Amino acid sequence: AELAPRTFRRYLSLGVMAALLLCASQSPASVDYGDAVAASFGDGSAADDLWFGLATAPAHAENQLNDTWLEFASRGGVHAWRNTPRAAERLHFWTDPEVDIKLAADTGVSVYRLGVDWGRLVPDCSLDRETPCGVQQWEVLDRYIEIIKSVRSHGMRVMLSLFHHSFPRWGVTWGRAETPDGAAAGEMFTHPRSVEHFVAFARDIIERFAPLVDFWVTFNEPVVFSMLTHCMGIWPPGPAVTNPYARLNCMTNPKTGALLAQNNMIRAHRQIYALIRANELAAQLPLAPVGVAHLIMDSRPFAVGFDSASTLFIDLYSKYYFIDQLKETLDFCGIN
Protein backbone atom coordinates (compact mmCIF):
# COMPACT_ATOMS: atom_id res chain seq x y z
CA ALA A 1 0.00 0.00 0.00
CA GLU A 2 2.93 2.35 0.64
CA LEU A 3 4.80 1.49 -2.54
CA ALA A 4 3.02 3.93 -4.84
CA PRO A 5 3.49 7.11 -2.71
CA ARG A 6 7.16 6.31 -2.10
CA THR A 7 7.71 5.62 -5.76
CA PHE A 8 6.10 8.89 -6.75
CA ARG A 9 8.21 10.87 -4.30
CA ARG A 10 11.27 9.16 -5.75
CA TYR A 11 10.15 10.12 -9.25
CA LEU A 12 9.53 13.69 -8.16
CA SER A 13 12.93 14.00 -6.48
CA LEU A 14 14.75 12.57 -9.48
CA GLY A 15 12.81 14.85 -11.78
CA VAL A 16 13.69 17.96 -9.81
CA MET A 17 17.36 16.99 -9.59
CA ALA A 18 17.58 16.22 -13.29
CA ALA A 19 15.84 19.47 -14.16
CA LEU A 20 18.26 21.45 -12.01
CA LEU A 21 21.20 19.76 -13.71
CA LEU A 22 19.76 20.65 -17.09
CA CYS A 23 19.26 24.25 -16.07
CA ALA A 24 22.77 24.53 -14.67
CA SER A 25 24.68 22.78 -17.43
CA GLN A 26 23.04 23.92 -20.66
CA SER A 27 22.39 27.29 -22.19
CA PRO A 28 18.95 28.12 -23.59
CA ALA A 29 18.52 26.49 -26.99
CA SER A 30 15.96 24.63 -29.02
CA VAL A 31 15.74 20.94 -28.17
CA ASP A 32 16.46 18.48 -31.00
CA TYR A 33 14.71 15.12 -30.65
CA GLY A 34 16.33 13.75 -33.80
CA ASP A 35 14.75 10.73 -35.47
CA ALA A 36 13.46 9.01 -32.33
CA VAL A 37 10.73 6.43 -32.97
CA ALA A 38 7.62 7.09 -30.91
CA ALA A 39 6.03 3.68 -31.51
CA SER A 40 6.42 0.61 -33.68
CA PHE A 41 3.51 -1.40 -35.08
CA GLY A 42 5.54 -4.18 -36.71
CA ASP A 43 6.65 -4.56 -40.29
CA GLY A 44 3.29 -5.65 -41.65
CA SER A 45 4.35 -9.24 -42.17
CA ALA A 46 1.84 -10.58 -39.64
CA ALA A 47 -1.91 -10.17 -40.01
CA ASP A 48 -2.30 -8.90 -36.46
CA ASP A 49 0.55 -6.38 -36.53
CA LEU A 50 -1.91 -3.51 -36.91
CA TRP A 51 -5.69 -3.47 -36.88
CA PHE A 52 -8.18 -0.64 -36.83
CA GLY A 53 -11.12 -0.05 -34.56
CA LEU A 54 -13.68 2.53 -33.50
CA ALA A 55 -14.61 3.51 -29.96
CA THR A 56 -17.37 5.08 -27.94
CA ALA A 57 -18.38 5.34 -24.28
CA PRO A 58 -21.67 5.35 -22.35
CA ALA A 59 -21.46 9.04 -21.40
CA HIS A 60 -20.79 9.90 -25.05
CA ALA A 61 -23.45 7.87 -26.74
CA GLU A 62 -26.13 6.34 -24.48
CA ASN A 63 -29.54 7.95 -24.16
CA GLN A 64 -31.83 7.47 -21.16
CA LEU A 65 -28.74 7.83 -18.95
CA ASN A 66 -29.15 9.98 -15.85
CA ASP A 67 -25.44 10.20 -15.03
CA THR A 68 -23.15 12.77 -13.40
CA TRP A 69 -22.38 14.36 -16.77
CA LEU A 70 -26.07 15.08 -17.35
CA GLU A 71 -26.31 16.79 -13.96
CA PHE A 72 -23.03 18.66 -14.51
CA ALA A 73 -24.18 19.89 -17.92
CA SER A 74 -27.56 21.05 -16.60
CA ARG A 75 -25.72 23.09 -13.97
CA GLY A 76 -23.74 24.91 -16.66
CA GLY A 77 -20.60 22.80 -16.59
CA VAL A 78 -20.71 21.88 -20.31
CA HIS A 79 -20.91 24.85 -22.66
CA ALA A 80 -22.10 22.81 -25.66
CA TRP A 81 -25.17 21.85 -23.62
CA ARG A 82 -26.52 25.36 -24.12
CA ASN A 83 -26.72 25.24 -27.91
CA THR A 84 -27.21 21.55 -28.70
CA PRO A 85 -30.82 20.48 -29.40
CA ARG A 86 -31.97 17.55 -27.23
CA ALA A 87 -28.47 17.12 -25.81
CA ALA A 88 -29.66 14.69 -23.14
CA GLU A 89 -30.57 12.16 -25.84
CA ARG A 90 -26.93 11.89 -26.95
CA LEU A 91 -26.71 9.28 -29.76
CA HIS A 92 -29.50 6.83 -28.81
CA PHE A 93 -26.95 4.06 -28.39
CA TRP A 94 -28.94 2.54 -25.54
CA THR A 95 -32.28 2.21 -27.32
CA ASP A 96 -31.00 1.92 -30.89
CA PRO A 97 -27.37 0.76 -30.92
CA GLU A 98 -27.67 -0.99 -34.29
CA VAL A 99 -27.26 2.32 -36.14
CA ASP A 100 -23.80 3.01 -34.74
CA ILE A 101 -22.72 -0.63 -34.78
CA LYS A 102 -23.62 -1.01 -38.46
CA LEU A 103 -21.88 2.25 -39.34
CA ALA A 104 -18.76 0.98 -37.59
CA ALA A 105 -18.91 -2.41 -39.31
CA ASP A 106 -19.39 -0.75 -42.69
CA THR A 107 -16.05 1.02 -42.32
CA GLY A 108 -14.30 -2.35 -42.24
CA VAL A 109 -12.77 -2.06 -38.77
CA SER A 110 -12.06 -5.23 -36.85
CA VAL A 111 -12.49 -4.00 -33.25
CA TYR A 112 -15.29 -2.05 -31.59
CA ARG A 113 -14.67 -0.49 -28.20
CA LEU A 114 -17.59 0.32 -25.94
CA GLY A 115 -18.22 0.60 -22.23
CA VAL A 116 -20.67 -0.24 -19.49
CA ASP A 117 -21.96 2.53 -17.25
CA TRP A 118 -21.30 1.81 -13.58
CA GLY A 119 -24.11 4.08 -12.38
CA ARG A 120 -26.69 2.57 -14.73
CA LEU A 121 -25.87 -0.89 -13.42
CA VAL A 122 -25.46 0.15 -9.76
CA PRO A 123 -27.82 3.09 -9.17
CA ASP A 124 -28.34 2.72 -5.41
CA CYS A 125 -25.25 2.73 -3.24
CA SER A 126 -23.11 4.93 -1.04
CA LEU A 127 -19.35 5.24 -0.76
CA ASP A 128 -19.72 4.89 3.02
CA ARG A 129 -21.61 1.61 2.74
CA GLU A 130 -19.53 -1.16 4.32
CA THR A 131 -20.85 -3.93 2.06
CA PRO A 132 -19.54 -3.40 -1.49
CA CYS A 133 -22.25 -2.82 -4.07
CA GLY A 134 -22.28 -5.17 -7.05
CA VAL A 135 -24.62 -5.04 -10.02
CA GLN A 136 -28.21 -4.26 -9.02
CA GLN A 137 -29.98 -3.82 -12.36
CA TRP A 138 -29.68 -7.24 -14.00
CA GLU A 139 -32.00 -6.35 -16.85
CA VAL A 140 -29.59 -3.54 -17.69
CA LEU A 141 -26.74 -6.03 -17.67
CA ASP A 142 -28.70 -8.25 -20.03
CA ARG A 143 -29.23 -5.28 -22.35
CA TYR A 144 -25.48 -4.67 -22.46
CA ILE A 145 -24.99 -8.35 -23.35
CA GLU A 146 -27.44 -7.95 -26.25
CA ILE A 147 -25.46 -4.92 -27.50
CA ILE A 148 -22.14 -6.76 -27.24
CA LYS A 149 -23.55 -9.76 -29.09
CA SER A 150 -24.68 -7.40 -31.82
CA VAL A 151 -21.13 -6.06 -32.16
CA ARG A 152 -19.82 -9.60 -32.53
CA SER A 153 -22.55 -10.54 -35.01
CA HIS A 154 -21.27 -7.73 -37.25
CA GLY A 155 -17.85 -9.37 -37.39
CA MET A 156 -16.04 -7.14 -34.92
CA ARG A 157 -14.10 -8.06 -31.81
CA VAL A 158 -15.13 -6.44 -28.53
CA MET A 159 -12.95 -4.18 -26.41
CA LEU A 160 -14.84 -3.39 -23.20
CA SER A 161 -14.14 -0.43 -20.91
CA LEU A 162 -15.16 -0.68 -17.26
CA PHE A 163 -14.66 2.99 -16.39
CA HIS A 164 -14.78 5.84 -18.87
CA HIS A 165 -14.82 9.12 -16.94
CA SER A 166 -18.25 8.72 -15.36
CA PHE A 167 -18.56 8.00 -11.64
CA PRO A 168 -22.05 7.08 -10.34
CA ARG A 169 -24.13 9.94 -8.95
CA TRP A 170 -24.03 8.39 -5.47
CA GLY A 171 -20.28 9.03 -5.37
CA VAL A 172 -20.38 12.81 -5.76
CA THR A 173 -21.73 15.83 -3.89
CA TRP A 174 -22.93 18.91 -5.73
CA GLY A 175 -22.35 22.48 -4.64
CA ARG A 176 -19.23 22.02 -2.52
CA ALA A 177 -16.68 24.81 -2.32
CA GLU A 178 -13.07 24.60 -3.43
CA THR A 179 -10.70 23.29 -0.74
CA PRO A 180 -6.90 23.22 -0.28
CA ASP A 181 -7.10 19.65 -1.64
CA GLY A 182 -8.84 20.76 -4.83
CA ALA A 183 -12.36 19.72 -5.82
CA ALA A 184 -14.44 16.74 -4.64
CA ALA A 185 -11.92 15.83 -1.92
CA GLY A 186 -12.75 12.51 -0.28
CA GLU A 187 -15.17 11.54 -3.03
CA MET A 188 -15.10 9.22 -6.04
CA PHE A 189 -11.77 7.39 -6.23
CA THR A 190 -10.31 9.42 -3.35
CA HIS A 191 -12.73 7.69 -0.97
CA PRO A 192 -11.20 4.76 0.97
CA ARG A 193 -14.05 2.37 0.00
CA SER A 194 -14.13 3.28 -3.69
CA VAL A 195 -11.90 0.37 -4.67
CA GLU A 196 -14.13 -2.20 -2.94
CA HIS A 197 -17.25 -0.88 -4.69
CA PHE A 198 -15.65 -0.71 -8.13
CA VAL A 199 -14.15 -4.19 -7.86
CA ALA A 200 -17.52 -5.63 -6.74
CA PHE A 201 -19.14 -4.08 -9.80
CA ALA A 202 -16.34 -5.35 -12.05
CA ARG A 203 -16.60 -8.88 -10.65
CA ASP A 204 -20.22 -9.17 -11.78
CA ILE A 205 -19.35 -7.84 -15.24
CA ILE A 206 -16.42 -10.24 -15.62
CA GLU A 207 -18.42 -13.30 -14.62
CA ARG A 208 -21.18 -12.59 -17.17
CA PHE A 209 -19.25 -10.90 -19.99
CA ALA A 210 -15.94 -12.75 -20.17
CA PRO A 211 -16.92 -15.18 -22.97
CA LEU A 212 -17.89 -12.20 -25.15
CA VAL A 213 -14.94 -9.87 -24.52
CA ASP A 214 -11.71 -9.96 -26.52
CA PHE A 215 -9.92 -7.06 -24.77
CA TRP A 216 -10.49 -5.43 -21.40
CA VAL A 217 -9.84 -1.76 -20.56
CA THR A 218 -10.12 -1.19 -16.83
CA PHE A 219 -9.72 2.61 -16.92
CA ASN A 220 -9.81 5.18 -19.66
CA GLU A 221 -7.26 7.98 -19.18
CA PRO A 222 -7.09 7.72 -15.37
CA VAL A 223 -4.58 10.57 -15.05
CA VAL A 224 -6.76 12.89 -17.11
CA PHE A 225 -9.84 11.93 -15.10
CA SER A 226 -8.18 12.52 -11.74
CA MET A 227 -6.52 15.78 -12.80
CA LEU A 228 -9.52 17.44 -14.46
CA THR A 229 -11.89 16.26 -11.74
CA HIS A 230 -9.90 17.01 -8.60
CA CYS A 231 -7.09 19.44 -9.47
CA MET A 232 -8.86 21.58 -12.07
CA GLY A 233 -12.48 21.03 -11.08
CA ILE A 234 -13.68 21.35 -14.68
CA TRP A 235 -15.21 17.86 -14.75
CA PRO A 236 -18.07 16.69 -12.51
CA PRO A 237 -18.87 17.67 -9.87
CA GLY A 238 -16.69 20.84 -9.66
CA PRO A 239 -16.19 23.59 -8.66
CA ALA A 240 -13.35 24.98 -10.76
CA VAL A 241 -10.12 25.09 -8.74
CA THR A 242 -8.55 28.53 -8.99
CA ASN A 243 -5.95 28.42 -6.21
CA PRO A 244 -2.57 27.36 -7.72
CA TYR A 245 -1.41 25.99 -4.37
CA ALA A 246 -4.52 23.79 -4.16
CA ARG A 247 -3.78 22.52 -7.66
CA LEU A 248 -0.19 21.70 -6.74
CA ASN A 249 -1.24 19.97 -3.51
CA CYS A 250 -3.86 18.00 -5.43
CA MET A 251 -1.23 16.81 -7.91
CA THR A 252 1.61 15.90 -5.58
CA ASN A 253 0.14 14.94 -2.19
CA PRO A 254 -0.39 11.13 -2.11
CA LYS A 255 -2.91 11.52 0.73
CA THR A 256 -5.44 13.50 -1.30
CA GLY A 257 -6.55 14.66 -4.72
CA ALA A 258 -5.46 13.26 -8.06
CA LEU A 259 -2.55 11.23 -6.74
CA LEU A 260 -4.70 9.46 -4.15
CA ALA A 261 -7.33 8.76 -6.80
CA GLN A 262 -4.71 7.32 -9.13
CA ASN A 263 -3.26 5.11 -6.41
CA ASN A 264 -6.72 3.75 -5.66
CA MET A 265 -7.36 3.10 -9.34
CA ILE A 266 -4.04 1.26 -9.50
CA ARG A 267 -5.17 -0.96 -6.62
CA ALA A 268 -8.48 -1.59 -8.35
CA HIS A 269 -6.82 -2.48 -11.65
CA ARG A 270 -4.55 -5.04 -9.98
CA GLN A 271 -7.50 -6.73 -8.29
CA ILE A 272 -9.59 -6.73 -11.46
CA TYR A 273 -6.71 -8.19 -13.46
CA ALA A 274 -6.53 -11.07 -10.97
CA LEU A 275 -10.32 -11.58 -11.17
CA ILE A 276 -10.24 -11.77 -14.97
CA ARG A 277 -7.43 -14.32 -14.96
CA ALA A 278 -9.09 -16.42 -12.24
CA ASN A 279 -12.41 -16.40 -14.09
CA GLU A 280 -10.75 -17.42 -17.37
CA LEU A 281 -8.99 -20.28 -15.63
CA ALA A 282 -12.15 -21.53 -13.95
CA ALA A 283 -14.24 -21.26 -17.12
CA GLN A 284 -11.44 -22.54 -19.40
CA LEU A 285 -11.59 -19.40 -21.52
CA PRO A 286 -8.73 -18.05 -23.64
CA LEU A 287 -6.77 -15.22 -22.04
CA ALA A 288 -8.12 -11.82 -23.06
CA PRO A 289 -5.53 -9.00 -22.90
CA VAL A 290 -6.13 -6.53 -20.07
CA GLY A 291 -4.93 -2.94 -20.22
CA VAL A 292 -5.73 0.73 -19.78
CA ALA A 293 -6.25 3.57 -22.24
CA HIS A 294 -3.60 6.15 -21.41
CA LEU A 295 -3.28 9.71 -22.69
CA ILE A 296 0.23 10.46 -23.95
CA MET A 297 0.79 14.18 -24.44
CA ASP A 298 3.56 15.34 -26.76
CA SER A 299 5.32 17.44 -24.13
CA ARG A 300 8.38 19.23 -25.49
CA PRO A 301 10.25 22.15 -23.92
CA PHE A 302 10.38 25.34 -25.92
CA ALA A 303 13.95 25.82 -24.74
CA VAL A 304 16.37 24.17 -22.33
CA GLY A 305 16.00 25.59 -18.84
CA PHE A 306 12.81 26.06 -16.88
CA ASP A 307 10.79 24.57 -19.75
CA SER A 308 12.91 21.42 -19.51
CA ALA A 309 12.12 21.13 -15.80
CA SER A 310 8.39 21.57 -16.41
CA THR A 311 8.36 19.05 -19.24
CA LEU A 312 10.26 16.49 -17.19
CA PHE A 313 7.77 16.80 -14.34
CA ILE A 314 4.79 16.44 -16.70
CA ASP A 315 6.38 13.38 -18.32
CA LEU A 316 7.05 11.67 -15.01
CA TYR A 317 3.63 12.53 -13.63
CA SER A 318 1.30 12.05 -16.57
CA LYS A 319 3.07 9.50 -18.76
CA TYR A 320 5.04 7.10 -16.59
CA TYR A 321 3.89 6.95 -12.96
CA PHE A 322 0.51 5.25 -13.41
CA ILE A 323 1.73 2.79 -16.03
CA ASP A 324 4.88 1.89 -14.11
CA GLN A 325 2.79 0.84 -11.12
CA LEU A 326 0.87 -1.63 -13.31
CA LYS A 327 3.74 -3.19 -15.22
CA GLU A 328 3.12 -6.66 -13.73
CA THR A 329 -0.61 -6.59 -14.50
CA LEU A 330 -0.72 -4.83 -17.86
CA ASP A 331 -0.95 -6.75 -21.14
CA PHE A 332 -1.23 -3.63 -23.26
CA CYS A 333 -1.25 0.13 -22.93
CA GLY A 334 -3.70 1.86 -25.23
CA ILE A 335 -2.22 5.19 -26.28
CA ASN A 336 -4.59 8.10 -26.73
Secondary structure, 3 states (H helix, E strand, C coil): CCHHHHHHHHHHHHHHHHHHHHHHHCCCCCCCCCCCCCCCCCCCCCCCCCCCEEECCHHHHCCCCCCHHHHHHHCCCCHHHHHCCCHHHCCCCCCCCHHHHHHHHHCCCCEEEEECCHHHHCCCCCCCCCCCCCCCCHHHHHHHHHHHHHHHHCCCEEEEECCCCCCCHHHCCCCCCCECCECCCCCHHHCCCHHHHHHHHHHHHHHHHHHHCCEEEEEECHHHHHHHHHHCCCCCCCCCCCCHHHHHHHHHCCCCHHHHHHHHHHHHHHHHHHHHHHHHHHHCCCCCCEEEEECCCCCCCCCCCHHHHHHHHHHHHHHHHHHHHCHHHCCEEEEC
